Amino acid sequence: MIAMTLAEIAQVTGGTLSTARGDGPGTVVDGTVDTDSRNISEGGIFVAKPGAETDGHLFVATAVAAGAALALVQRPVDADVSQIIVPDVVAALADLAREVVARVRSRGDLRIVGITGSNGKTTTKNLLARILADEGETIAPVASFNNEVGAPLTMLRVTSSTRFLVSEFGASAPGEIARLAGLVNPDIGVVLMVGMAHAGGFGGIEATVRAKEELVRAVRPGGLAVLNADDSRVATMADAAAERGVAVRWFGLGDAAEVRASDVDVSADGTACRVTADEASAALRLKVLGAHHVMNALAAIAAATALGVSLEHCIARLETVEIAERWRMQPMGSASVRIINDAYNASPDSMAAALRTLAQIVGPGERSVAVLGAMSELGEYAEDEHDRIGLLAVRLGIQRIVVVGTGARRMFLEAVAQGSWDGEAVFFPDADAAFEYLRGELRDGDRVLVKSSNSAGLRHLGDRLGDWFS
């Protein structure tokens, strides 16, 4: 974080300052801000966030031992450290992030890009950050730090020399993106796609559209909205951009997009295509698996070229990316038994895209195996969407469908109903049982997709399979 006095932080957060260890209102702090005491280092600021399972106030002493210079708390704690007592530490964290980014922005050429969408946010964030990192100091979220805590923590990592801040905005209910993006009012807002992810929380697909549009409405006047021309729901957001005095830059596969791809080819070694950005054109070969990642790459290129990076440099940097993120289409295992661990998150759209990729990369003499778990946060749509994935797996000709966990059982039942009743589809109640089966079932030439929502825990099953067959 940039240097601020204790008095300034107290004023910004609306808190009461209680000093310790000889500190005074003018004492300056500039360490890393975190809610996890394990990540605190010398001079850091510990945010004692109450949680569902534990309370950050219980770990203030641990943070102090690690070198914390300040604790942001909701009640005074018996610890030898200066404290700022606020009514709500999460709200205070947001207020501090807003102030820090505003100060850095006013001093130099900081450019801010916000990214949202039902799928692809983290991959696009990583691809864009890789492009921009060679242009200047770039701050981007760790993993999927995209919620009311993760987004402000990322913002608080900016320094006076930061040139680019890439923020990822997720949400499970209306209004959340508006609050988070409103902290920084991005120069560029990227909307990837609108799908069924979190539809249960939003209350339906149209409510999801309005929620994602909140990012476009948060872009500063005179800024830019990077929109998916191939998604009709995203395309409607051009109207919101016009209302804000925000320009639109389109990406997609069609000729109408300023940044577009053609000749897409997916193999077990990666994804190739030809990219055209305005008047420039070049071949791109991503090491990242899956045709759906072409759209993520196009979004990153659309934002980066708008910031002045040439297409040539975008391509060269993207081709250095080995994986999108851990547990996202991550190749594991060996050349004989290839495990694709994509079980960090799942929605109907991303599940379908991953299954199509699996079907595309299987060569002659090889076998496709899909290990599937539940998709969360679908609400009233859960049963139908799980049925559709079971049906899709059969129609794609996936040769072994391994369904894990009671929340995903409808995929198995639908696959059986569609004809996969002679051992092609099997069901296991938990990951341990599935591992024992797969350990004996998998053979040379198998290409294995492991896919589920985070809550289903199959990412760890994917890791176990990757280790076993490496």
LUMZA-303999 format. One record per residue (C-alpha): x, y, z; residue in three letters. Coordinates in steps of 0.5 Angstrom, whole numbers, plus 500, padded with zeros to 3 digits. Layout:
BEGIN
  east  north   up   aa
     X      Y    Z  ALA
...
END
This chain:
BEGIN
  east  north   up   aa
   500    500  500  MET
   502    507  499  ILE
   505    511  505  ALA
   499    514  510  MET
   499    516  517  THR
   495    513  522  LEU
   491    519  523  ALA
   489    519  515  GLU
   487    512  515  ILE
   483    513  521  ALA
   480    519  517  GLN
   479    515  511  VAL
   476    509  514  THR
   471    513  519  GLY
   475    510  525  GLY
   477    511  532  THR
   485    511  533  LEU
   488    508  539  SER
   496    508  539  THR
   501    503  542  ALA
   508    502  542  ARG
   510    510  542  GLY
   506    511  535  ASP
   502    517  534  GLY
   497    520  529  PRO
   503    522  525  GLY
   506    515  524  THR
   507    513  517  VAL
   505    506  515  VAL
   506    503  508  ASP
   506    495  509  GLY
   502    490  505  THR
   494    490  507  VAL
   491    483  509  ASP
   486    479  512  THR
   490    473  513  ASP
   495    473  519  SER
   499    468  515  ARG
   501    473  510  ASN
   503    479  514  ILE
   510    481  514  SER
   514    487  517  GLU
   510    494  517  GLY
   503    490  515  GLY
   496    492  516  ILE
   492    487  519  PHE
   484    487  518  VAL
   481    483  523  ALA
   475    481  519  LYS
   469    477  523  PRO
   468    470  519  GLY
   463    465  519  ALA
   468    460  521  GLU
   472    464  525  THR
   474    471  527  ASP
   480    475  525  GLY
   480    479  532  HIS
   483    472  535  LEU
   489    473  530  PHE
   491    480  532  VAL
   497    477  536  ALA
   499    473  531  THR
   499    478  526  ALA
   503    483  531  VAL
   508    477  532  ALA
   509    477  524  ALA
   510    484  524  GLY
   504    488  523  ALA
   504    495  525  ALA
   497    497  525  LEU
   490    493  526  ALA
   484    495  523  LEU
   478    492  528  VAL
   471    492  530  GLN
   473    492  537  ARG
   479    494  541  PRO
   484    488  542  VAL
   489    486  548  ASP
   495    487  543  ALA
   501    491  543  ASP
   499    494  536  VAL
   496    501  534  SER
   489    500  532  GLN
   483    503  528  ILE
   476    501  531  ILE
   471    502  526  VAL
   464    499  525  PRO
   465    495  519  ASP
   472    492  517  VAL
   470    490  510  VAL
   467    497  509  ALA
   473    500  512  ALA
   477    496  507  LEU
   473    499  501  ALA
   474    506  503  ASP
   481    505  504  LEU
   482    502  497  ALA
   478    507  494  ARG
   482    513  497  GLU
   489    509  496  VAL
   487    508  488  VAL
   485    515  488  ALA
   491    518  490  ARG
   495    514  486  VAL
   491    516  480  ARG
   492    523  481  SER
   499    523  481  ARG
   501    519  475  GLY
   498    515  469  ASP
   495    509  473  LEU
   490    506  468  ARG
   485    501  471  ILE
   481    495  467  VAL
   475    492  470  GLY
   473    485  468  ILE
   467    481  469  THR
   463    476  466  GLY
   459    469  468  SER
   466    465  466  ASN
   473    467  464  GLY
   474    473  469  LYS
   480    470  472  THR
   483    467  465  THR
   482    474  462  THR
   485    477  468  LYS
   491    473  468  ASN
   492    474  460  LEU
   491    481  460  LEU
   496    482  466  ALA
   501    478  462  ARG
   501    483  457  ILE
   501    489  461  LEU
   507    487  465  ALA
   512    488  460  ASP
   509    495  459  GLU
   510    497  467  GLY
   508    495  474  GLU
   502    491  474  THR
   497    489  479  ILE
   492    484  478  ALA
   489    479  483  PRO
   492    473  486  VAL
   487    467  484  ALA
   480    469  484  SER
   480    475  489  PHE
   474    478  486  ASN
   469    479  492  ASN
   468    485  497  GLU
   474    483  500  VAL
   479    480  495  GLY
   478    486  490  ALA
   480    492  495  PRO
   486    488  498  LEU
   488    488  490  THR
   487    495  490  MET
   491    496  496  LEU
   497    493  493  ARG
   498    499  488  VAL
   504    504  489  THR
   506    510  486  SER
   509    507  481  SER
   504    502  479  THR
   502    503  471  ARG
   496    498  471  PHE
   491    496  476  LEU
   487    490  473  VAL
   481    488  477  SER
   476    482  477  GLU
   469    483  479  PHE
   465    477  481  GLY
   458    477  484  ALA
   453    473  487  SER
   447    478  487  ALA
   445    485  484  PRO
   449    491  486  GLY
   456    488  488  GLU
   459    489  482  ILE
   457    496  482  ALA
   460    497  489  ARG
   466    494  487  LEU
   467    497  481  ALA
   465    504  484  GLY
   471    504  488  LEU
   475    506  482  VAL
   471    507  476  ASN
   475    503  471  PRO
   478    507  465  ASP
   476    500  461  ILE
   471    495  463  GLY
   471    488  460  VAL
   464    484  460  VAL
   466    477  457  LEU
   459    473  457  MET
   453    472  461  VAL
   451    465  463  GLY
   448    461  468  MET
   453    462  473  ALA
   450    464  480  HIS
   443    465  476  ALA
   440    462  483  GLY
   443    468  487  GLY
   441    473  481  PHE
   434    471  480  GLY
   435    469  473  GLY
   438    470  467  ILE
   436    477  465  GLU
   438    479  473  ALA
   444    477  471  THR
   445    481  465  VAL
   443    487  469  ARG
   448    485  474  ALA
   454    485  469  LYS
   452    491  466  GLU
   454    495  473  GLU
   461    494  470  LEU
   459    498  464  VAL
   455    503  468  ARG
   461    504  473  ALA
   466    506  467  VAL
   469    513  468  ARG
   465    518  463  PRO
   470    518  457  GLY
   472    511  458  GLY
   472    504  454  LEU
   467    498  454  ALA
   470    492  451  VAL
   464    488  450  LEU
   463    481  447  ASN
   460    482  440  ALA
   458    474  440  ASP
   454    474  446  ASP
   447    478  445  SER
   446    479  452  ARG
   453    483  453  VAL
   451    487  446  ALA
   445    490  449  THR
   450    493  454  MET
   452    498  449  ALA
   446    502  450  ASP
   449    503  457  ALA
   456    505  455  ALA
   453    510  450  ALA
   449    513  456  GLU
   455    514  460  ARG
   459    517  454  GLY
   463    511  454  VAL
   466    508  447  ALA
   465    501  445  VAL
   470    496  443  ARG
   468    489  440  TRP
   471    483  440  PHE
   469    476  438  GLY
   469    471  432  LEU
   465    475  427  GLY
   467    480  422  ASP
   464    486  426  ALA
   468    485  431  ALA
   474    490  432  GLU
   478    484  435  VAL
   477    478  432  ARG
   479    471  431  ALA
   479    466  425  SER
   481    459  423  ASP
   481    456  431  VAL
   484    449  432  ASP
   484    446  438  VAL
   489    440  440  SER
   492    437  446  ALA
   498    441  445  ASP
   494    448  445  GLY
   489    452  441  THR
   491    456  435  ALA
   488    461  431  CYS
   489    468  427  ARG
   487    474  431  VAL
   486    481  427  THR
   486    487  431  ALA
   483    493  427  ASP
   488    493  421  GLU
   493    488  424  ALA
   493    481  423  SER
   497    475  426  ALA
   497    468  428  ALA
   496    466  435  LEU
   498    459  439  ARG
   496    459  446  LEU
   499    453  450  LYS
   492    454  454  VAL
   487    448  452  LEU
   480    450  449  GLY
   477    454  444  ALA
   473    458  449  HIS
   480    461  451  HIS
   480    464  445  VAL
   475    469  447  MET
   478    470  453  ASN
   485    472  449  ALA
   481    476  444  LEU
   478    480  450  ALA
   485    481  453  ALA
   488    483  447  ILE
   482    488  446  ALA
   484    492  452  ALA
   491    492  451  ALA
   491    494  444  THR
   486    500  447  ALA
   492    502  452  LEU
   497    502  446  GLY
   500    495  446  VAL
   501    493  439  SER
   498    486  437  LEU
   505    483  436  GLU
   507    484  443  HIS
   500    482  445  CYS
   501    475  441  ILE
   508    474  443  ALA
   507    475  451  ARG
   500    471  451  LEU
   504    465  447  GLU
   509    465  454  THR
   503    463  458  VAL
   503    456  460  GLU
   496    455  464  ILE
   491    460  465  ALA
   491    459  473  GLU
   492    453  477  ARG
   486    448  477  TRP
   483    451  470  ARG
   484    447  464  MET
   491    445  468  GLN
   495    439  464  PRO
   497    434  469  MET
   499    426  469  GLY
   503    424  463  SER
   503    423  456  ALA
   500    417  456  SER
   495    419  461  VAL
   493    426  461  ARG
   489    429  466  ILE
   486    436  465  ILE
   484    439  472  ASN
   479    444  471  ASP
   475    443  477  ALA
   476    450  481  TYR
   469    452  478  ASN
   464    450  474  ALA
   457    453  471  SER
   453    450  465  PRO
   457    454  460  ASP
   464    453  462  SER
   462    445  463  MET
   460    445  456  ALA
   466    448  454  ALA
   470    444  457  ALA
   467    437  455  LEU
   467    440  448  ARG
   475    441  449  THR
   475    434  451  LEU
   472    431  445  ALA
   476    435  440  GLN
   483    433  443  ILE
   482    426  443  VAL
   486    422  437  GLY
   485    416  434  PRO
   486    410  439  GLY
   485    415  445  GLU
   479    415  450  ARG
   475    421  453  SER
   474    420  460  VAL
   470    426  464  ALA
   470    426  471  VAL
   464    431  473  LEU
   462    434  480  GLY
   456    439  482  ALA
   455    446  479  MET
   453    450  485  SER
   449    457  485  GLU
   444    455  480  LEU
   438    455  485  GLY
   432    453  481  GLU
   435    451  475  TYR
   440    446  478  ALA
   436    440  476  GLU
   435    442  469  ASP
   442    444  468  GLU
   445    438  471  HIS
   441    434  466  ASP
   443    438  460  ARG
   450    437  462  ILE
   449    429  462  GLY
   445    429  455  LEU
   451    433  452  LEU
   456    428  455  ALA
   453    423  451  VAL
   452    427  445  ARG
   459    429  445  LEU
   461    421  445  GLY
   465    422  451  ILE
   467    414  452  GLN
   467    414  460  ARG
   462    419  464  ILE
   464    418  472  VAL
   460    422  476  VAL
   462    424  483  VAL
   457    426  489  GLY
   450    427  490  THR
   449    434  488  GLY
   451    431  481  ALA
   447    425  481  ARG
   442    427  475  ARG
   448    428  470  MET
   449    420  471  PHE
   442    419  471  LEU
   441    423  465  GLU
   447    420  461  ALA
   444    413  463  VAL
   437    415  460  ALA
   440    417  454  GLN
   444    410  453  GLY
   450    410  457  SER
   448    404  461  TRP
   453    399  459  ASP
   458    401  464  GLY
   460    408  460  GLU
   457    412  466  ALA
   458    410  473  VAL
   456    414  479  PHE
   460    415  486  PHE
   458    418  492  PRO
   465    421  494  ASP
   472    423  491  ALA
   475    417  494  ASP
   471    412  491  ALA
   472    415  485  ALA
   479    415  485  PHE
   480    408  487  GLU
   475    406  481  TYR
   479    411  476  LEU
   486    408  479  ARG
   484    401  476  GLY
   480    404  470  GLU
   485    409  466  LEU
   489    406  461  ARG
   495    409  456  ASP
   491    413  451  GLY
   486    416  456  ASP
   485    424  456  ARG
   481    425  463  VAL
   477    432  464  LEU
   476    433  472  VAL
   471    438  472  LYS
   466    441  478  SER
   465    447  482  SER
   470    449  487  ASN
   465    447  493  SER
   465    440  490  ALA
   472    439  491  GLY
   474    435  485  LEU
   480    439  484  ARG
   484    435  489  HIS
   481    429  486  LEU
   484    432  479  GLY
   491    433  483  ASP
   491    426  486  ARG
   490    423  479  LEU
   495    427  476  GLY
   500    425  481  ASP
   498    418  480  TRP
   499    418  473  PHE
   505    422  472  SER
END
